[in-house]
Amino acid sequence: MPVTLYMDEQVDDSITRGLRRRGVDVLRAQDDGHRRTDDTVILDRATALGRTVFTRDDDFLVLAQARQTSGVAFAGVVYAKQVVVSIGDCVWDLELIAFAFQPDDMVDTVVYLPL
């Protein structure tokens, strides 16, 4: 089963469109009724849905580390620094993650792009 993604609200729509064109299952936070929602709620919602969060927001790294330290499970986070990783590289690497990994591989994990 492929990894499904939950896009943080600040993720550029061209990344989402590129992934969808490649057959990746992507849900944007704003399409799930979570516009201007606290990052903790986004991570909880993605986990409840079994989706890995993709973000370019450093705050998710702090949240993920706190959960790893305290033993609170989450469905995974993929992070790409805004200025360093291009939109094309994000699409390429996220497609690879979606189809090469299993959802269980992502649990309680943070993956940094580029791969």
C-alpha distances in whole Angstrom, upper triangle without the diagonal:
4,7,9,13,16,19,22,25,27,24,26,24,24,21,20,21,20,16,16,18,16,13,11,11,14,16,20,22,25,23,22,26,26,28,30,29,29,26,26,25,23,21,21,20,17,16,17,14,12,12,13,17,18,22,25,27,28,29,25,26,28,26,23,26,28,25,24,28,28,25,24,20,18,14,15,18,18,22,24,27,29,32,30,27,27,25,24,23,21,19,19,17,15,13,13,12,9,8,10,8,6,7,10,11,12,14,18,18,19,19,22,22,23,21
4,6,10,13,16,19,22,23,21,22,21,21,18,16,18,17,13,13,15,13,10,8,8,11,14,17,19,22,21,20,24,24,26,28,26,27,24,24,24,21,19,20,19,15,15,17,14,11,10,11,14,15,19,22,24,25,26,22,23,26,24,22,24,26,24,23,27,28,25,23,19,17,13,14,15,15,18,20,24,25,28,26,23,23,21,20,19,17,15,15,14,11,10,10,8,5,5,7,7,6,7,10,10,11,13,17,16,17,16,19,18,19,18
4,7,10,13,16,19,20,18,20,19,19,16,14,17,16,12,13,16,13,11,8,8,9,12,15,17,20,19,18,21,21,23,25,23,23,20,21,20,17,15,17,16,12,12,14,12,9,7,7,10,11,15,18,20,22,22,19,19,22,21,18,21,23,20,20,24,24,22,20,17,14,10,10,11,11,15,17,21,22,25,24,21,21,19,19,18,15,14,14,12,9,9,10,7,4,7,8,6,6,5,9,9,8,11,14,13,14,13,16,16,17,16
4,7,10,13,16,18,15,17,16,17,14,12,14,14,11,11,14,13,11,7,5,6,8,11,13,16,15,14,18,17,20,22,20,21,18,19,18,15,14,15,13,10,11,12,9,8,5,6,9,10,14,17,19,21,21,18,19,22,20,18,21,23,20,21,24,25,23,20,17,14,10,11,11,12,15,17,20,21,25,24,21,21,18,19,18,15,14,15,14,10,10,12,9,6,9,12,10,9,7,11,12,10,12,15,14,15,14,17,17,18,18
4,6,10,12,14,12,14,13,15,12,9,13,13,10,11,14,13,12,8,6,5,6,8,10,13,13,12,16,15,17,18,17,18,15,16,16,12,12,13,12,8,10,12,10,9,5,5,6,7,10,14,15,18,18,15,16,19,18,16,19,21,19,20,23,24,22,20,17,13,10,10,9,9,12,14,17,18,21,21,18,18,16,17,16,13,12,14,12,9,10,12,10,8,11,13,12,12,10,13,13,11,13,15,14,13,13,15,15,17,17
4,7,9,12,10,13,12,15,12,10,13,14,12,12,16,16,14,11,9,6,5,6,7,10,10,9,12,11,13,15,13,14,12,13,12,9,9,11,9,6,9,11,9,9,6,6,5,6,9,12,13,16,16,13,15,18,16,15,19,20,18,19,23,23,22,19,16,12,10,10,9,10,12,14,17,17,21,21,19,19,16,18,18,14,14,16,15,11,13,16,13,12,15,17,15,15,12,15,16,13,14,15,15,14,14,16,16,18,19
4,6,8,6,9,9,12,9,8,11,13,11,12,15,16,15,12,11,7,6,5,6,9,10,10,12,11,12,13,13,14,12,14,13,9,10,13,11,9,12,14,12,13,9,8,6,5,7,10,11,14,14,12,15,17,16,15,19,20,19,21,24,24,24,21,19,15,13,12,10,10,11,12,14,14,18,18,16,16,14,16,16,12,12,15,14,11,13,16,14,13,17,19,17,18,16,18,18,15,16,17,16,15,14,15,15,17,18
4,6,6,9,10,13,11,10,14,16,14,16,19,19,19,16,14,11,9,7,6,8,11,11,12,9,9,10,10,10,8,11,11,7,9,12,11,10,13,15,14,15,12,10,7,6,5,8,8,12,11,10,13,15,14,14,17,19,18,20,23,23,23,20,18,15,14,13,10,10,10,12,13,13,17,18,16,17,15,17,17,14,15,18,17,14,17,19,17,16,20,22,20,20,18,20,20,17,17,17,17,15,15,15,15,18,19
4,6,8,9,13,12,11,14,16,16,16,19,21,20,18,16,12,10,7,6,6,9,10,11,8,7,8,9,10,10,13,12,9,12,14,13,12,16,17,16,18,15,14,10,10,8,10,10,13,13,12,16,17,16,17,20,21,21,23,26,26,26,23,22,18,17,16,14,14,13,14,15,14,17,19,17,17,15,18,19,15,16,20,19,16,19,22,20,19,23,25,24,24,21,24,24,20,21,21,20,18,19,18,18,20,22
4,6,9,12,11,11,14,16,16,17,20,21,21,19,18,14,13,10,9,10,13,14,14,12,10,10,11,12,11,15,15,12,14,17,16,15,18,20,19,20,17,15,12,10,7,7,8,12,12,12,15,17,17,18,20,22,22,24,26,27,27,25,23,20,19,18,14,14,12,12,12,10,13,16,15,15,13,16,17,14,15,19,18,16,19,21,20,20,24,25,24,25,23,25,25,21,22,22,21,18,18,17,16,18,21
4,6,9,7,8,11,12,12,14,16,17,18,15,15,12,11,9,10,11,13,14,16,13,12,13,14,15,13,17,17,13,15,18,17,15,18,20,19,19,15,14,11,8,6,7,9,13,14,13,15,18,18,18,21,23,22,24,26,27,27,25,23,20,18,16,13,12,11,10,11,9,13,14,12,12,10,13,14,10,11,15,15,13,15,18,17,17,20,22,21,23,21,24,23,19,21,21,20,17,16,15,14,16,18
4,5,6,7,9,10,12,13,15,16,18,16,16,13,13,10,12,12,14,16,17,16,14,15,17,18,17,20,20,17,18,21,20,18,21,23,22,22,18,17,14,11,10,9,12,16,17,17,19,21,21,22,24,26,26,27,30,31,31,29,27,23,21,20,17,15,13,12,13,10,12,14,12,11,8,11,13,10,11,14,15,14,16,19,18,18,21,23,23,25,23,26,25,22,24,25,23,20,19,17,15,16,19
4,5,5,6,9,10,11,12,14,15,14,14,11,11,9,12,11,12,15,16,15,14,16,18,20,19,22,21,17,19,22,20,18,22,23,21,21,18,17,15,12,12,13,15,19,20,19,21,24,24,24,27,28,28,29,32,33,33,30,28,24,22,21,18,16,16,15,16,14,16,18,15,13,10,12,14,12,11,15,16,14,15,19,19,18,20,23,23,24,23,26,26,23,25,26,24,22,21,20,18,19,21
4,5,5,6,9,10,10,12,14,13,15,12,13,12,15,15,15,18,20,19,18,20,21,23,21,25,24,20,22,25,23,20,24,26,23,23,19,18,16,14,14,14,17,20,22,21,23,26,26,25,28,30,30,31,34,35,34,32,30,26,24,22,19,17,16,15,16,14,15,17,14,11,7,9,12,10,9,12,14,13,14,17,18,17,19,22,23,24,24,27,26,24,26,27,25,23,21,19,17,17,20
4,5,5,6,9,10,11,13,11,12,10,12,11,14,15,15,17,19,18,18,19,20,22,20,22,22,18,19,22,21,18,21,23,20,20,16,15,13,10,11,12,15,18,20,18,20,23,23,22,25,27,27,27,31,32,31,29,26,23,20,18,16,13,13,12,14,12,14,15,12,10,6,8,9,7,6,9,11,9,10,14,14,14,16,18,19,21,20,23,22,20,22,23,21,19,17,16,13,14,16
4,5,5,6,9,10,11,9,9,7,8,8,11,12,12,14,17,16,16,18,19,21,19,21,21,17,18,20,18,16,19,21,18,18,14,14,12,10,12,13,16,19,21,19,21,24,23,22,25,27,26,27,31,31,30,28,25,22,19,18,16,14,15,14,16,15,18,18,15,13,10,11,13,10,8,12,13,10,11,14,14,13,16,18,19,20,19,22,22,19,22,23,21,19,18,18,16,17,18
4,5,5,6,9,10,10,11,9,11,11,14,14,13,16,19,19,19,21,22,24,22,25,24,20,22,24,21,19,22,24,21,21,17,17,16,14,15,17,19,23,24,22,24,28,27,26,29,31,30,31,34,35,34,32,29,25,22,21,19,17,18,17,19,18,20,20,17,15,11,11,14,12,9,12,14,12,12,16,16,15,17,20,21,22,21,25,24,22,25,26,25,23,21,21,18,19,20
4,6,5,7,9,9,11,10,13,13,17,18,17,19,22,22,21,23,24,26,24,26,26,22,23,25,23,20,23,25,22,21,18,17,17,14,16,16,20,23,25,23,24,28,27,26,29,31,30,31,34,35,34,32,29,25,22,21,19,17,17,16,18,17,19,19,15,13,9,8,11,9,6,9,12,10,9,13,14,13,15,17,19,21,21,24,23,21,24,26,24,22,20,19,16,16,18
4,5,5,6,5,8,7,11,12,15,17,16,18,21,20,21,23,23,25,22,24,24,20,20,23,21,18,20,22,19,18,15,14,14,12,14,16,19,22,24,21,23,26,25,24,27,29,28,28,31,33,31,29,26,22,19,18,17,14,16,15,18,17,20,19,16,14,11,10,11,9,6,8,10,8,6,10,11,9,11,14,15,17,17,21,20,18,21,23,21,20,17,17,15,16,16
4,5,5,5,7,7,10,11,15,16,14,16,19,20,21,23,23,25,23,25,24,21,21,23,21,18,21,22,18,18,15,15,15,14,17,19,22,25,26,23,25,28,27,26,29,31,29,30,34,34,33,30,27,24,20,20,19,17,19,18,21,21,23,23,19,17,14,13,15,13,10,12,14,11,9,13,14,11,13,16,17,18,18,22,21,20,22,25,23,22,20,21,19,19,20
4,6,7,10,11,14,15,19,19,18,20,23,23,24,26,27,29,27,29,28,24,25,27,24,22,24,25,22,21,19,19,19,17,19,21,24,27,29,26,28,31,30,29,32,34,33,33,37,38,36,34,31,27,24,23,22,20,21,20,23,22,24,24,20,18,14,13,15,14,10,12,14,13,10,14,15,13,14,17,19,20,21,24,24,23,25,28,26,25,23,23,20,20,21
4,6,9,11,14,16,20,21,19,21,24,25,25,28,28,29,27,29,28,24,24,27,24,21,23,25,21,20,17,17,18,16,19,21,24,27,28,26,27,30,30,28,31,33,31,31,35,36,34,32,29,26,22,21,20,18,20,19,22,22,24,23,19,17,14,12,14,13,9,10,12,10,7,10,12,10,10,14,16,17,18,22,21,20,23,26,24,23,20,21,18,18,18
4,6,9,12,15,19,20,18,19,23,23,25,27,27,29,26,28,27,23,23,25,22,19,21,22,19,18,15,16,17,16,19,22,25,27,28,26,27,30,29,27,30,32,30,30,34,35,33,31,27,24,20,20,20,18,21,21,24,24,26,25,22,20,17,16,17,15,11,12,14,11,9,11,13,10,10,13,15,16,16,20,20,19,22,25,23,23,21,22,20,20,20
4,6,10,12,16,18,16,17,20,21,22,24,24,25,23,24,23,20,19,21,19,16,18,19,16,15,12,12,13,13,16,19,21,24,25,22,23,27,25,23,26,29,27,27,30,31,29,27,24,20,17,16,16,15,17,18,21,21,24,23,19,18,15,15,15,13,10,11,12,9,7,10,10,7,8,12,12,13,13,17,17,16,18,21,20,19,17,19,17,18,18
4,7,10,13,15,13,14,17,18,20,22,22,23,21,22,21,17,17,18,16,13,15,16,12,12,9,11,12,12,16,19,21,24,24,21,23,26,24,22,26,27,25,26,29,30,28,25,22,18,15,15,15,15,18,19,22,22,25,25,21,21,17,17,18,15,13,14,14,11,10,13,12,8,10,14,13,13,12,16,17,15,17,20,19,19,18,20,19,20,20
4,7,10,12,10,11,15,15,16,19,18,20,18,19,18,14,15,17,14,11,14,15,12,12,9,10,10,10,13,16,18,21,21,18,20,23,21,20,24,25,23,24,28,28,27,24,21,17,14,14,14,13,15,16,20,19,22,23,19,19,15,16,17,13,12,14,14,10,11,14,12,10,13,16,15,15,14,17,18,15,17,19,19,18,17,18,17,19,19
4,6,9,7,7,11,11,13,16,15,17,15,17,15,12,13,14,11,9,13,13,10,11,9,10,10,10,13,16,17,20,20,17,20,22,20,20,23,24,23,24,27,27,26,23,20,17,14,15,14,14,16,18,20,20,23,24,21,20,17,19,19,16,14,17,17,13,14,17,16,13,16,19,18,17,15,18,19,17,18,20,19,19,19,20,19,21,22
4,5,5,6,9,9,10,12,12,14,13,16,14,10,12,14,11,10,14,15,12,14,11,11,10,10,11,14,15,18,18,16,19,21,19,19,23,24,22,24,27,27,26,23,21,17,16,16,14,14,15,16,19,18,21,22,20,19,16,18,19,15,15,18,18,14,16,19,17,15,19,21,20,20,18,21,21,18,19,21,20,19,19,20,19,21,22
4,5,5,7,5,7,9,9,11,10,12,10,7,10,12,9,9,13,13,12,14,11,12,10,10,11,14,14,17,16,14,18,19,17,18,21,22,20,23,26,25,25,21,20,16,15,15,14,15,16,17,19,18,22,23,21,21,18,21,21,18,18,21,20,17,19,21,19,18,21,24,22,22,19,21,22,19,19,20,20,19,19,20,20,23,24
4,5,5,5,5,8,9,12,13,15,13,10,14,15,12,12,16,16,15,17,15,16,13,14,13,16,16,19,18,17,21,22,20,21,25,25,24,26,29,29,28,25,23,20,19,19,18,18,19,20,21,19,23,25,23,22,20,22,23,20,19,23,23,19,21,24,22,21,24,27,25,25,22,25,26,23,23,24,24,22,23,23,23,25,27
4,5,7,8,12,12,15,16,17,15,12,15,16,13,13,16,16,14,16,14,16,14,15,16,18,19,22,21,20,23,25,22,23,27,27,26,28,31,30,29,26,24,21,19,20,19,19,20,21,23,22,25,27,24,24,20,23,24,20,19,23,23,19,20,24,22,20,23,26,25,24,21,24,26,23,23,24,24,24,24,25,24,26,28
4,6,8,12,11,14,14,15,12,10,13,13,9,10,13,12,11,14,12,14,13,15,16,19,19,22,20,18,22,23,21,21,25,25,23,25,28,28,27,23,21,18,17,18,18,19,20,22,24,23,27,28,26,25,23,25,25,22,21,24,24,20,21,24,22,20,23,26,24,23,20,23,24,21,21,22,23,22,23,25,25,27,28
4,6,10,9,12,14,15,12,10,14,14,11,12,16,14,14,17,16,17,15,17,17,20,19,22,20,19,23,24,21,22,26,25,24,27,29,28,28,24,23,20,19,20,20,21,22,24,25,24,28,29,28,27,24,27,28,24,24,27,27,23,25,27,25,23,27,29,27,26,23,26,27,24,24,24,25,25,26,27,27,29,30
4,6,5,9,10,12,9,7,11,12,9,11,14,14,14,16,15,16,13,15,14,17,16,19,17,16,19,20,18,19,23,22,21,24,26,26,25,22,21,18,17,18,17,19,19,21,22,21,25,27,25,25,23,26,26,22,23,26,25,22,24,26,24,23,26,28,26,26,22,25,26,22,22,22,23,22,23,24,24,27,28
4,5,9,11,13,11,10,13,15,13,14,17,17,17,20,17,18,15,15,14,16,15,18,17,16,20,21,19,21,24,24,23,26,28,28,28,24,23,20,20,20,19,20,20,21,21,20,23,26,24,24,22,25,26,22,23,26,26,23,25,28,26,24,28,30,28,28,25,27,28,25,24,24,25,23,24,24,25,27,29
4,7,9,12,10,10,13,15,14,15,18,19,19,21,19,19,16,16,14,15,13,16,14,15,18,19,17,19,22,22,22,25,27,26,27,24,23,20,21,21,19,20,19,20,20,19,22,25,24,24,22,26,26,23,24,27,26,24,26,29,27,26,30,31,30,29,26,28,29,25,25,24,24,23,24,24,24,27,29
4,6,8,7,7,10,11,11,12,15,16,16,18,17,17,14,15,14,15,13,16,13,13,17,17,14,17,20,19,19,22,24,23,23,20,20,17,18,18,17,19,18,20,21,20,23,25,25,25,24,27,27,23,24,27,26,23,26,28,26,25,28,30,28,27,24,26,27,23,22,21,22,21,23,23,24,27,28
4,5,5,7,9,10,11,13,14,16,17,19,17,17,14,15,13,15,12,13,10,10,14,13,11,14,17,16,16,19,20,20,21,17,18,16,17,17,15,18,17,19,20,19,23,25,24,25,24,27,27,23,25,28,26,23,26,28,25,25,29,30,28,27,24,25,26,22,21,19,20,19,21,22,23,26,27
4,5,5,6,9,10,11,12,14,15,16,15,13,10,12,10,12,9,11,8,7,11,10,8,11,13,13,13,16,18,17,18,15,15,13,14,13,12,14,14,16,17,17,21,22,21,23,22,25,24,20,22,25,23,20,23,25,22,22,26,27,24,24,21,22,22,18,17,16,17,15,17,18,20,22,24
4,5,5,6,9,10,11,12,14,15,14,14,11,14,13,15,12,13,9,8,11,10,7,10,12,11,10,14,15,15,15,12,13,11,13,13,12,15,15,18,19,20,24,25,24,26,25,28,26,23,25,27,25,22,25,26,23,23,26,27,24,23,20,21,21,18,16,14,16,15,18,19,21,24,25
4,5,5,6,9,10,10,12,14,13,14,12,14,14,16,14,16,13,11,14,14,11,13,16,14,13,17,19,17,17,14,14,12,13,14,14,17,17,20,21,22,25,27,26,27,25,28,27,24,25,27,25,22,25,27,23,23,26,27,25,24,20,21,22,19,17,16,18,17,20,21,23,26,27
4,5,5,6,8,10,11,12,11,11,8,11,11,14,12,14,12,10,13,14,11,12,15,15,14,17,19,18,18,15,14,11,11,12,11,14,14,17,19,19,23,24,22,24,22,24,24,20,21,24,22,19,21,23,20,19,23,24,22,21,18,19,20,16,15,15,16,15,17,19,20,23,24
4,5,5,6,9,10,10,9,9,7,10,10,14,12,13,11,8,11,12,8,9,12,12,10,13,16,15,15,11,10,7,8,9,8,12,13,16,18,19,23,23,22,24,22,24,23,20,21,23,21,18,20,22,18,18,21,22,19,19,15,16,17,13,12,11,12,12,15,17,19,21,22
4,6,5,6,9,10,10,11,10,13,14,17,16,17,14,12,14,14,11,11,14,13,11,14,16,15,14,10,9,7,9,11,12,15,17,20,22,23,27,27,26,27,26,28,27,23,24,26,24,21,23,24,21,20,23,24,21,19,16,16,18,15,13,12,14,15,18,20,22,25,25
4,5,5,6,9,9,10,10,13,14,18,17,18,16,13,16,17,14,14,17,17,15,17,20,19,18,14,12,10,10,12,13,15,17,20,23,23,27,28,26,27,25,27,26,22,23,25,23,20,22,23,20,19,22,23,21,19,15,17,19,15,14,15,16,17,19,21,22,25,26
4,5,5,6,5,6,6,10,12,16,15,17,16,12,15,16,13,13,16,17,14,16,19,19,17,14,11,8,7,9,10,12,15,18,20,21,25,25,23,24,22,24,23,19,19,22,20,16,18,20,16,15,18,20,17,16,12,14,15,12,11,12,14,14,16,18,19,22,22
4,5,5,6,7,8,12,14,18,17,18,17,13,15,16,13,12,15,15,12,14,17,16,14,11,8,5,5,8,10,13,16,19,22,23,27,27,25,26,25,26,25,21,22,23,21,18,20,20,17,16,19,20,17,15,11,12,14,11,9,10,12,13,16,18,20,23,23
4,6,8,10,12,15,17,21,20,22,20,16,19,20,16,15,19,18,15,17,20,18,16,13,10,9,8,12,14,17,19,23,25,26,30,30,28,29,27,29,28,24,24,26,24,20,22,23,20,18,21,22,19,17,13,14,16,14,12,13,16,17,19,22,24,26,26
4,5,9,11,14,16,20,20,22,21,17,20,21,18,17,20,20,17,19,22,21,19,16,13,10,9,12,14,16,19,22,25,25,29,29,27,27,25,26,26,22,22,23,22,18,19,21,18,15,18,20,17,15,11,13,16,13,12,14,16,17,19,22,23,25,25
4,7,10,13,16,20,20,21,20,17,18,20,17,15,19,19,16,17,20,20,17,15,11,9,6,9,12,14,17,20,24,25,28,28,25,26,24,25,24,21,20,22,20,16,17,18,15,13,15,17,14,11,8,9,12,10,9,12,13,15,16,19,21,23,22
4,6,9,13,16,17,19,18,15,16,19,16,14,18,19,16,17,21,21,18,16,13,9,6,8,9,11,14,17,20,21,25,24,22,23,21,21,21,17,17,18,16,13,14,15,12,10,14,15,13,11,8,10,12,9,9,12,12,13,14,17,17,20,19
4,7,10,13,14,16,15,12,13,16,14,12,15,17,14,15,19,19,17,15,12,8,5,5,6,7,10,14,17,18,22,21,19,20,18,19,18,14,15,16,14,11,13,14,10,9,13,14,11,11,8,10,10,7,8,10,9,10,10,13,14,16,16
4,6,10,11,13,12,9,11,14,12,10,14,16,14,15,19,19,18,16,13,9,8,6,5,6,8,11,14,15,19,19,17,18,16,18,17,13,14,16,14,11,14,15,12,12,15,16,14,14,12,14,14,10,11,11,11,10,10,12,13,16,16
4,7,9,11,12,9,11,14,13,12,15,17,17,17,20,22,21,19,17,13,11,9,6,5,6,8,11,12,15,15,13,14,13,14,13,10,11,13,11,9,12,13,11,11,15,16,15,16,14,16,15,12,13,14,12,10,9,10,10,13,14
4,5,8,9,7,9,12,12,12,15,17,17,18,20,22,21,19,18,14,13,11,7,6,5,7,9,9,13,13,12,13,12,15,14,10,12,15,13,11,15,16,14,15,18,19,18,19,17,19,18,14,16,15,14,11,11,10,10,13,15
4,7,9,8,10,13,13,13,16,18,18,19,22,23,24,22,21,17,17,14,10,8,6,5,5,6,9,10,9,11,11,14,13,10,13,15,14,13,16,18,16,17,21,21,20,22,20,22,21,17,19,18,16,12,12,10,10,12,15
4,5,6,8,10,11,12,14,15,16,18,20,21,22,20,20,17,17,14,11,10,8,8,8,8,11,13,13,15,15,18,17,14,17,19,17,16,20,21,19,20,24,24,23,24,22,23,22,18,19,17,16,13,13,12,13,15,18
4,5,5,7,9,10,11,13,15,16,17,19,20,19,19,17,17,14,11,11,8,9,8,10,12,13,14,16,17,20,18,16,19,21,19,18,22,22,20,22,25,25,23,24,22,23,22,18,19,17,15,12,13,11,13,15,17
4,5,5,6,9,10,11,13,14,16,17,18,17,17,15,16,14,11,12,10,12,12,13,16,17,17,20,20,23,21,19,21,23,21,20,23,24,22,23,26,26,24,25,22,23,22,18,18,16,15,13,14,14,16,18,20
4,5,5,6,8,10,10,12,14,15,16,14,14,11,12,10,8,9,8,11,12,13,17,17,17,19,19,22,20,17,19,21,19,17,21,21,18,19,23,23,21,21,19,19,18,15,15,12,12,9,12,12,14,17,18
4,5,5,6,9,10,10,12,14,15,14,14,12,13,11,8,9,8,11,11,14,16,16,16,19,20,22,20,17,20,21,18,17,21,21,18,20,23,23,20,21,19,19,18,14,14,12,10,8,10,10,13,16,17
4,6,5,6,9,10,11,12,14,13,14,13,15,13,11,13,12,14,14,16,19,19,20,23,23,26,24,21,24,25,22,21,25,25,22,23,27,26,23,24,21,21,20,17,16,13,13,11,13,14,17,19,20
4,6,5,6,9,10,11,12,10,11,10,12,11,10,13,12,15,16,18,21,21,21,24,24,26,24,21,24,25,22,21,24,24,21,22,26,25,22,22,19,19,19,15,14,11,12,11,14,15,18,21,21
4,5,5,6,9,10,10,9,9,8,10,8,7,10,11,14,16,18,21,21,20,23,23,25,23,20,22,23,20,18,22,22,18,19,23,22,19,19,16,16,15,12,11,8,8,7,11,12,16,18,19
4,5,5,6,9,10,10,11,11,13,11,10,13,13,16,17,20,22,22,22,25,25,27,25,22,25,25,22,21,24,24,20,22,25,24,21,21,19,18,17,14,13,9,9,9,12,13,17,19,20
4,6,5,6,8,8,10,11,14,13,13,16,16,19,20,22,25,25,25,28,28,30,28,25,27,29,25,24,27,27,23,25,28,27,24,23,21,20,19,16,14,11,12,12,15,17,20,23,23
4,5,5,6,5,7,7,11,11,11,15,16,19,21,23,26,26,25,28,28,30,28,25,27,28,24,23,26,25,22,23,26,25,21,21,18,16,16,14,11,8,10,11,15,17,20,23,23
4,6,5,6,7,9,11,10,12,14,16,19,21,24,26,26,25,28,28,30,27,24,26,27,23,22,25,24,21,22,25,23,20,19,17,15,15,13,10,6,8,10,13,16,19,22,21
4,6,8,10,12,15,14,15,18,18,22,23,26,28,27,27,30,31,33,30,27,30,30,27,26,29,28,24,26,28,27,23,23,21,19,18,16,14,10,12,13,16,18,22,25,24
4,6,9,11,15,15,16,20,20,24,25,28,31,30,30,33,33,35,32,29,31,32,29,27,30,30,26,27,30,28,25,24,21,19,19,17,14,11,14,15,19,21,25,27,27
4,6,9,13,13,15,19,20,24,26,28,31,31,30,33,32,34,31,29,30,31,27,26,28,28,24,25,27,26,22,21,18,16,16,15,12,9,12,14,18,21,24,27,26
4,7,10,12,14,17,19,23,25,27,30,30,29,31,31,33,30,27,29,30,27,24,27,27,23,23,26,25,22,20,17,15,16,14,11,8,12,14,17,20,23,26,26
4,7,9,12,15,17,21,24,26,29,29,27,29,29,30,28,25,26,27,24,21,24,23,20,20,22,22,18,16,13,12,13,11,7,6,9,12,15,19,22,24,23
4,6,8,12,14,18,21,23,26,26,24,26,25,27,25,21,23,24,21,18,21,21,17,17,20,20,16,15,11,11,12,9,6,5,8,10,13,16,19,22,21
4,7,10,13,17,20,22,25,25,23,24,23,24,22,19,20,21,18,15,17,17,14,13,16,16,13,11,8,8,9,6,4,6,8,10,12,15,17,20,19
4,7,10,14,17,19,22,21,19,21,20,22,19,16,17,18,15,13,15,15,12,12,15,15,12,11,9,9,9,5,5,5,5,6,8,11,14,16,15
4,6,10,13,15,18,18,16,18,17,19,17,13,15,16,13,11,15,15,11,12,16,16,13,14,11,12,11,8,9,8,6,5,6,9,11,14,14
4,7,10,13,16,15,12,14,14,15,13,10,12,13,10,8,12,12,9,11,14,14,12,14,12,14,12,9,11,11,8,6,5,6,7,10,10
4,7,9,12,11,10,12,13,15,12,9,12,14,11,10,14,14,12,14,17,17,16,18,16,18,16,12,14,13,11,7,6,5,6,9,10
4,6,9,8,6,9,10,12,10,7,11,12,10,10,14,14,13,15,18,18,18,20,19,21,18,16,18,17,14,11,9,6,5,7,10
4,6,6,6,9,11,13,11,10,14,15,13,14,17,18,17,19,22,22,21,24,23,24,22,19,21,20,17,13,12,8,8,9,12
4,6,6,8,9,12,11,10,13,15,15,15,18,19,19,20,23,24,23,26,25,27,25,21,23,22,20,16,15,12,10,11,15
4,6,7,10,13,12,12,15,17,16,17,20,21,21,23,26,26,26,28,28,30,27,24,27,25,23,19,17,14,12,12,16
4,7,10,12,10,10,14,15,14,15,18,19,19,21,24,24,24,27,26,28,25,23,25,24,21,17,15,11,9,9,13
4,7,8,6,7,10,11,10,12,15,15,16,18,20,20,21,23,23,25,23,20,23,23,20,16,13,10,7,7,10
4,5,5,6,9,10,11,12,14,15,16,18,20,21,22,25,25,27,25,22,25,25,22,19,16,13,10,9,12
4,5,5,6,9,10,10,12,14,15,16,18,20,21,23,23,26,24,22,24,25,22,19,16,14,11,11,14
4,5,5,6,9,10,11,12,14,15,17,18,20,23,23,26,24,22,25,26,23,20,17,15,12,11,13
4,5,5,6,8,10,11,12,14,16,16,17,21,21,24,21,19,23,23,20,17,14,12,8,7,9
4,5,5,6,8,10,10,12,14,15,16,18,19,21,19,17,20,21,18,15,12,10,7,7,9
4,6,5,6,9,10,10,12,14,15,18,18,21,19,18,21,22,19,17,14,13,10,10,12
4,6,5,6,9,10,11,12,14,17,18,21,19,17,21,22,19,18,14,13,10,9,10
4,5,5,6,9,10,10,11,15,16,18,15,14,18,19,16,14,10,10,7,7,6
4,5,5,6,9,10,10,13,13,16,14,12,16,17,15,13,10,11,9,9,9
4,5,5,6,8,10,12,13,17,15,14,18,20,17,16,13,14,12,12,11
4,5,5,6,8,11,13,15,13,13,17,19,16,15,12,13,11,11,9
4,6,5,5,8,10,12,10,9,13,15,12,12,9,11,10,11,9
4,6,6,8,9,12,11,10,13,16,14,14,12,14,13,14,13
4,6,8,10,13,12,12,16,19,17,17,15,17,16,16,14
4,7,10,12,10,11,15,17,15,16,13,16,15,15,12
4,7,8,6,8,11,14,12,13,12,14,15,16,13
4,5,5,7,10,13,12,14,14,17,18,19,16
4,5,5,7,11,11,13,13,16,18,19,17
4,5,5,9,10,13,14,17,19,21,19
4,6,9,8,11,11,14,16,18,15
4,6,5,8,8,12,14,16,14
4,5,9,11,14,17,19,18
4,7,10,14,17,19,18
4,6,10,13,15,14
4,7,10,13,12
4,7,9,8
4,6,7
3,5
4
